[in-house]
Amino acid sequence: MTTGVAVAAAPVNGVSLKKHNTTDDLQGYAANVFHGKQEQMVQVCAHLETTGFIPTAFLQNEVNWFYSNLGIDDDYFRLESVETIANHIMALYGAKIDSFTKQKSGLEINLEKEAEDSSVYIHSSVPGVSQVKGPQCEKKIDETFLDTSVPGNAFRVESYRSNSSDMASQIRCYFVTKCQFVNASPSAEQETDIEQVADKNFLLKATEHTRATYEQVMRNVLQRTGPVIEMYQVQGTREHRLIIGYRQRSTQGFFSAMSDLYHFYDMYSTRKYVEQFSNGVTIMGLYLKQMPGSKAAPMEHSIYQVMKETSLLYCLPTTPLQTFFKTNVLSVQETVYGYVGWIFTQHFLNRLGKEYLSLTSILDAANPIHEEVLTKMKKRLRTDTFTREYILDIIQRYPELIKLLYANFAHVHYVHARESTLQPTMSYQRLTTLEHLTEEQLLKKITNTTSNSHEQLVFEAMLTFNKHVLKTNFYQSTKVALSFRLDPSFLPDIEYPTKLHGMFLVVGSEFRGFHLRFRDVARGGIRIIRSRNREAYSINQRTLFDENYALAATQQRKNKDIPEGGSKGTILLDIDQQDKPLVAFEKYVDAILDLLIIGQTPGIKDSLVDRVGKPEILFFGPDEGTADYMDWASQHARRRGASFWKAFTTGKSQSLGGIPHDIYGMTTRSVHQYVLGIYRTQGLKEEECTKVQTGGPDGDLGSNEIKISKDKTVAIVDGSGVLYDPKGIDRVELLRLATSRLMIGSFDASKLSPEGFRVLVDETEVTLPNGDVVANGLSFRNTFHTNPLAKATVFVPCGGRPESVDLYNVQHLMDEETGPRFKYIVEGANLFFTQEARLRLEKQGIVIFKDASANKGGVTSSSLEVLAALAFNDTEFAEHMCVKDGAIPAFYAAYVEEVQAIIERNARIEFEALWREHQKTGQPISILSDELSVAIVQLQEQLQQEIALWNNVPLRETVLRRAFPKLLLEKVGLPTLLDRVPDNYVKAIFGAYLASQFVYKYGAKPDHFAFFEFMRENFLQ
């Protein structure tokens, strides 16, 4: 029977803290009883006699001691064979002899038996003490069985402590068995029924109370993202049971980390259970008591601190600073803070020095060679001076500084208002005992404590982190990853010349990530970054922030036609978590939502310390590795109660009102307008032009470029390899692949001419028709865009890694005898060329249109998709924008056509503006593209601040009637649009429309009267 106070239903993501739950169920599980124990003892004695290892005079005593004195659970004797038990008794006898001869103070027991379906571990265990050395059984159980458990291959754990009166000589047993589920593949209706999804042994052993408790926890887990935590006090005892439910494979090393946590608070466990369920849920049960004679806070109080800190451990169960936590040097909060500080320092420690700054003033940043040298030098200085390992080594030398820096952080972000209760939490009590130093005092302490300038720089960087955190979910009881909203003003101008508006750092057990934006209202994709090996991961770690910044900056320039500024999110998967992109994405989104949604439920979603001072909304879109996750993000925001859920993500499925870029070729429509613009201005016929394309028929941009074009494509490079035919690749076969979204590995090679070939990435020693031998297909694929065979009228990169062409390999795109291998380049893939490489190519006479100009169709489509979500209420949105059962609403179909027309129009007018300015000034198009983008963005911001223009109501309405899509105006009407769409968004629409139309007509450097003339001709008549 269970009693407890009524508790409001927890939100979708959260920890339930039921503070007055009690139970009279003393056992929780039926006791293990092996009735054949006596008979087995006789068989073990007989077997040992045949070995002759233990003297006959001692044999019976040794067997009796093993069976009766060690407190080994009966399950061990039921599971193990006579031979295994005899071997373990002999091992212990040998250990006794070894202990005696070496004069050891005690007997160390360490027995294990591992098999495919079950394993047993028995070892000496001092209660309340984490093992820093020794067998590390729990760590092994985590890594081998629990971290990898999935419904098709799951393992349950039972663990028992012997009840010897001499606590120092107690042992602990672990029994790991493969699950045998009642129903291995439950339906949606069955997955909430514990009788259907549980392991058969669990149902046999668990009491009625345990089954009911676990079923409720399991149902909550299925509705949430994070862990669900319940606690029960057993009536008549001081035992407390902690029940923790979470999704399988959503954390790592959690079982062993929880032991470290309750040990820190002077508790030990008598029993522990980990149960798996075929619906993908894991539930851990910990039966906890306080150490006899403990001087720690009473367990009735400290158990709640364990519950609060469980969510921190769930986010980051293990870190390189774990030893400090295990040995009680640092608390879990201090350990996790130190880990986050280490990550921050890796990315933002100012390591370039005064010499670099002096060099920048000497060299000419406008000179491509100088710029490339500075870029390479910057990368080298960052990596060679302060490696990750060196920074960690410094942090580990000074745990006392971590404590002080954590106290500085906590005094700002720990919500003291909640401590007005009669019993302040232990977090608060601990905080009041720590020395609180001012910033000046901390700097002095760092200087006096550290032994050199490098060490000083590391801890000063952590103090910089403290100063610039505006909001965090660090103290939220409900979190799945740690998120920090940072003030980006600490970024040095010399490295990051364009100021960021907002910056998020997110840290989870599977990943680290950023979200950067250049304006309050901003849009951009979320990209998952994978690493092929540890070397690639190390490089990705070093370049993560810079790549994110560059992508967001490109997005900012690309977004010049729309109201949203540029943003970008990156999620770098840990090297050992490459198979968990969805888990990482879900945690990243949920952690950021923690900072966007105001918490109002004490113990579940508390209010945070908010130094931002105003509500924020982020808009996410699909990017590499996240295209299939946008539906989940939108629906999760809805479940979390976000008012902006309809507009939170773009790239959603059509049933949720999304406009898929790939189905409607939104990105390609912009890129191809530039290709057509080249043909038009140069008097070329598309059918007679040759083309090389990276990004194959399996991708969005690549497949639609194939479908929409009529040229003679001679080479395609994609993830599977290289397809080449100088006579032109068979277009019918290409269309087949593009329609089915298949890689070139599926191309019918019989349709190639005698001079054509296909080389796949896993092939080696391939002889080409011209006699050349390809030693390695992967290297050939990665560098084919610089191969002499890659030669055509036009090159259209539709895929590929950033900086595929830089100043060091750009010369390979030019032949000493015949000149450039391509006459024209339209950069569909983001950042395929460095700016220095583009300028070098233009100097050689190649016409190149960069990504920020060409690849903007997708962002325009996404912006107009969001506008529709903001314009309609929920009922109207479902009626007009949601495709149900394949039936496309008439409004949706017409709106898609209007979006496509807007994309093509914007691409055409920008192409004409760039070509006109290029012909007039002779400036490189790559420079003009940036100048146009910067001019539009700056004018947008000025116009949004220009009160007189905005307050001119007739002018405002005239501009907005032209800026809003016609179909929305017809369906909803301007007054309703202005009522529903947020004011800052409408102002951004007003500024974006005027700025882009003006700059495209008059250029980036118009005369002083141009804007007056523009307004008079277009809006003031």
Salt bridges, closest charged atoms under 4 A:
ASP25 OD2 - HIS209 ND1 3.47
ASP25 OD2 - ARG241 NH1 3.93
GLU62 OE1 - LYS96 NZ 2.99
ASP74 OD1 - LYS37 NZ 2.95
ASP75 OD1 - ARG78 NH2 2.96
ASP75 OD2 - LYS205 NZ 2.91
GLU80 OE1 - LYS113 NZ 3.33
ASP98 OD1 - LYS102 NZ 3.25
ASP98 OD2 - LYS104 NZ 3.33
GLU112 OE2 - LYS140 NZ 3.18
GLU114 OE2 - LYS140 NZ 3.68
GLU138 OE2 - LYS272 NZ 2.33
GLU158 OE2 - ARG156 NH1 2.75
GLU158 OE2 - LYS205 NZ 2.76
GLU195 OE2 - ARG211 NE 3.75
ASP199 OD2 - ARG156 NE 3.58
GLU215 OE2 - ARG219 NH2 3.76
GLU239 OE2 - ARG241 NE 3.17
GLU275 OE2 - ARG156 NH2 2.76
GLU300 OE1 - ARG238 NH2 3.06
GLU309 OE2 - ARG430 NH1 3.80
GLU334 OE1 - LYS403 NZ 3.35
ASP384 OD2 - ARG380 NE 3.01
GLU389 OE2 - ARG388 NH1 3.63
ASP393 OD2 - ARG397 NH2 2.39
GLU439 OE2 - LYS467 NZ 3.13
GLU455 OE2 - ARG397 NH1 2.25
ASP493 OD1 - LYS499 NZ 2.84
GLU495 OE1 - ARG382 NH2 1.99
GLU510 OE2 - LYS587 NZ 2.90
ASP520 OD1 - HIS501 NE2 3.97
ASP520 OD1 - ARG517 NH2 3.42
ASP520 OD2 - LYS614 NZ 3.74
ASP546 OD2 - ARG382 NH1 2.27
GLU547 OE2 - ARG527 NH1 3.64
GLU547 OE1 - ARG801 NH2 3.63
ASP561 OD2 - LYS856 NZ 2.55
GLU564 OE2 - ARG523 NE 3.36
ASP576 OD1 - ARG534 NH2 2.90
ASP579 OD2 - ARG249 NH2 2.40
ASP590 OD1 - HIS636 NE2 2.48
ASP590 OD1 - ARG640 NH1 2.80
ASP594 OD1 - LYS605 NZ 2.28
ASP594 OD1 - ARG640 NH2 2.93
ASP610 OD2 - LYS471 NZ 3.52
GLU616 OE2 - ARG485 NH2 2.89
GLU616 OE2 - ARG517 NH2 2.69
ASP623 OD1 - ARG527 NE 3.06
ASP623 OD2 - LYS568 NZ 2.47
GLU624 OE2 - ARG527 NH2 3.56
GLU624 OE1 - ARG801 NH1 3.81
ASP662 OD2 - ARG741 NH1 3.21
GLU686 OE2 - HIS672 NE2 3.44
GLU687 OE2 - LYS710 NZ 3.80
GLU705 OE1 - HIS672 ND1 3.40
GLU705 OE2 - LYS691 NZ 2.86
ASP711 OD2 - LYS691 NZ 2.97
ASP711 OD1 - ARG731 NH2 3.14
GLU733 OE2 - ARG736 NH2 2.68
GLU755 OE2 - LYS727 NZ 3.55
GLU803 OE1 - LYS379 NZ 3.58
ASP806 OD2 - LYS376 NZ 3.80
ASP815 OD2 - ARG821 NH1 3.54
GLU827 OE1 - ARG838 NE 2.87
ASP851 OD1 - ARG838 NH2 3.60
GLU865 OE2 - LYS652 NZ 3.30
ASP874 OD1 - LYS646 NZ 2.95
GLU876 OE1 - ARG980 NH1 2.57
GLU879 OE1 - HIS880 NE2 3.89
GLU904 OE2 - ARG669 NH1 2.82
GLU910 OE2 - LYS560 NZ 3.26
GLU910 OE1 - LYS856 NZ 2.43
GLU912 OE2 - ARG680 NH2 2.81
GLU917 OE2 - ARG916 NE 3.74
GLU917 OE2 - LYS920 NZ 3.41
ASP930 OD1 - ARG557 NE 3.35
ASP930 OD1 - LYS850 NZ 2.72
GLU931 OE2 - LYS1005 NZ 3.76
GLU1017 OE1 - LYS1001 NZ 3.23
